Amino acid sequence: MTFSVTRLTSPLTSAAQLAMFVVSPTLQIAEDEIELSAIRAQGAGGQNVNKVSSAIHLRFDINSSSLPQVLKNRLLKLNDTRISKEGIIVIKAQSYRTQEKNREDALERLKEIIQKVTLVRKKRKATKPTKASVERRLTQKTGRARIKSLRGKVRGES
């Protein structure tokens, strides 16, 4: 997993270069909108786990981001436990032993969340069943009813 963080320069930002996090070829986020902090990982790990801050805590504020308003609304509507009520995506990455790999993992998960809302699903067209399939279903239904009616008590002539 490699991430493309590109340095973009324009006439306005010639002195200060701006780092961008590429979500898709058409969508980029300024890296200063993503807050990354190193924290100590949880769980077993021996003596080293208490000394090294290898886990990464990623915070991304949806409302103050440079994302298009449509994507912001879709992200806020997502039923995801990583998105707080205030509209902040919080991702904790601690699967790997190194801080760099955990950073990549956290950024990849953020990328997946944002890419999930960029896809627009096609609306489902309601279709009618064909006459033949309706007829088949009804004949099967009557046949089944006949079989079940034969399971009852036998009535003789009285």
C-alpha positions as CSV (number, residue, x, y, z in Angstrom):
1,M,0.0,0.0,0.0
2,T,1.5,3.2,-1.1
3,F,-0.1,6.6,-0.9
4,S,0.2,9.4,-3.3
5,V,0.7,12.6,-1.5
6,T,1.5,15.2,-4.1
7,R,2.9,18.7,-3.7
8,L,0.9,21.1,-5.8
9,T,2.2,24.5,-6.7
10,S,0.4,27.4,-8.3
11,P,1.1,31.0,-8.7
12,L,-0.7,31.7,-5.4
13,T,1.2,29.1,-3.4
14,S,4.7,29.5,-4.9
15,A,6.3,30.2,-1.5
16,A,4.5,27.6,0.5
17,Q,3.9,24.2,-1.0
18,L,0.6,22.5,-0.2
19,A,0.5,18.7,0.3
20,M,-2.6,17.0,-1.0
21,F,-4.0,13.6,-0.1
22,V,-5.4,11.9,-3.3
23,V,-8.7,10.1,-2.7
24,S,-9.4,9.7,-6.4
25,P,-8.1,11.2,-9.6
26,T,-10.7,13.9,-9.4
27,L,-10.9,14.4,-5.6
28,Q,-8.0,15.6,-3.4
29,I,-7.9,16.8,0.2
30,A,-5.4,19.1,1.7
31,E,-3.2,17.3,4.2
32,D,-3.6,20.0,6.8
33,E,-7.3,19.1,7.0
34,I,-6.3,15.6,8.3
35,E,-5.1,15.6,11.9
36,L,-2.8,12.7,12.7
37,S,-1.4,12.0,16.2
38,A,0.7,9.2,17.5
39,I,-0.6,7.4,20.6
40,R,0.4,4.3,22.5
41,A,-1.1,1.1,21.1
42,Q,-3.3,-1.1,23.3
43,G,-2.9,-4.8,24.0
44,A,0.0,-7.1,24.5
45,G,3.4,-6.2,23.3
46,G,5.8,-6.7,26.2
47,Q,8.1,-4.0,27.5
48,N,8.2,-2.0,24.2
49,V,4.5,-1.3,24.0
50,N,4.7,1.1,27.0
51,K,7.6,3.1,25.5
52,V,6.7,3.5,21.8
53,S,3.8,5.5,20.4
54,S,3.2,3.4,17.3
55,A,-0.6,3.7,17.0
56,I,-2.1,6.5,14.9
57,H,-5.2,8.5,15.8
58,L,-6.7,10.2,12.7
59,R,-9.3,12.9,12.9
60,F,-11.0,14.5,9.9
61,D,-13.6,17.2,10.3
62,I,-16.2,16.7,7.6
63,N,-17.9,20.1,8.0
64,S,-14.8,22.2,7.8
65,S,-13.2,20.2,5.0
66,S,-12.8,21.2,1.3
67,L,-15.0,18.3,0.1
68,P,-18.0,19.2,-2.1
69,Q,-21.2,19.8,-0.1
70,V,-22.9,16.8,-1.7
71,L,-20.2,14.5,-0.4
72,K,-20.2,16.1,3.0
73,N,-24.0,15.5,3.3
74,R,-23.6,11.8,2.2
75,L,-20.8,11.3,4.8
76,L,-22.8,12.8,7.6
77,K,-25.8,10.6,6.7
78,L,-23.6,7.4,6.8
79,N,-24.4,5.1,9.7
80,D,-20.8,4.6,10.7
81,T,-19.6,4.4,14.3
82,R,-16.4,6.2,13.3
83,I,-18.3,9.4,12.5
84,S,-19.2,11.4,15.6
85,K,-22.4,13.5,16.0
86,E,-20.3,16.6,15.4
87,G,-19.3,15.3,12.0
88,I,-15.7,14.2,12.8
89,I,-14.3,11.0,11.4
90,V,-12.1,9.3,14.1
91,I,-9.9,6.4,13.0
92,K,-7.5,4.5,15.3
93,A,-4.9,2.4,13.5
94,Q,-2.8,0.0,15.6
95,S,-2.6,-3.1,13.6
96,Y,1.0,-2.8,12.7
97,R,4.2,-2.4,14.8
98,T,5.5,0.7,13.0
99,Q,4.0,4.1,13.0
100,E,4.4,4.5,9.2
101,K,2.4,1.4,8.4
102,N,-0.3,2.5,10.9
103,R,-0.4,5.9,9.3
104,E,-0.8,4.3,5.9
105,D,-3.6,2.1,7.3
106,A,-5.5,5.0,8.8
107,L,-5.2,7.0,5.6
108,E,-6.4,4.0,3.5
109,R,-9.4,3.6,5.8
110,L,-10.3,7.3,5.4
111,K,-9.9,7.0,1.7
112,E,-12.3,4.0,1.7
113,I,-15.0,5.9,3.7
114,I,-14.8,8.8,1.3
115,Q,-14.8,6.6,-1.8
116,K,-17.9,4.8,-0.5
117,V,-19.9,8.0,-0.7
118,T,-18.5,9.1,-4.1
119,L,-20.1,6.1,-5.8
120,V,-23.7,6.9,-6.8
121,R,-25.8,3.7,-7.0
122,K,-28.3,3.3,-9.8
123,K,-31.9,3.5,-8.8
124,R,-33.7,0.2,-9.0
125,K,-36.4,0.0,-11.7
126,A,-39.5,-1.8,-10.5
127,T,-40.4,-4.6,-13.0
128,K,-43.6,-6.6,-13.4
129,P,-43.4,-10.4,-13.5
130,T,-44.2,-12.0,-16.8
131,K,-47.7,-13.6,-17.4
132,A,-46.1,-17.0,-17.7
133,S,-44.2,-16.7,-14.4
134,V,-47.4,-15.5,-12.6
135,E,-49.3,-18.5,-14.1
136,R,-46.5,-20.9,-13.0
137,R,-46.6,-19.5,-9.5
138,L,-50.3,-19.9,-9.2
139,T,-50.4,-23.5,-10.5
140,Q,-47.6,-24.5,-8.1
141,K,-49.6,-22.8,-5.3
142,T,-52.8,-24.7,-6.1
143,G,-50.9,-28.0,-6.4
144,R,-49.3,-27.4,-3.0
145,A,-52.7,-26.5,-1.5
146,R,-54.2,-29.8,-2.9
147,I,-51.3,-31.8,-1.3
148,K,-51.8,-30.1,2.0
149,S,-55.6,-30.7,1.9
150,L,-55.0,-34.4,1.5
151,R,-53.1,-34.5,4.8
152,G,-56.3,-33.9,6.7
153,K,-58.6,-36.6,8.3
154,V,-60.3,-38.9,5.9
155,R,-64.0,-38.3,5.8
156,G,-66.1,-41.3,5.0
157,E,-69.8,-41.6,4.2
158,S,-72.0,-41.5,7.2
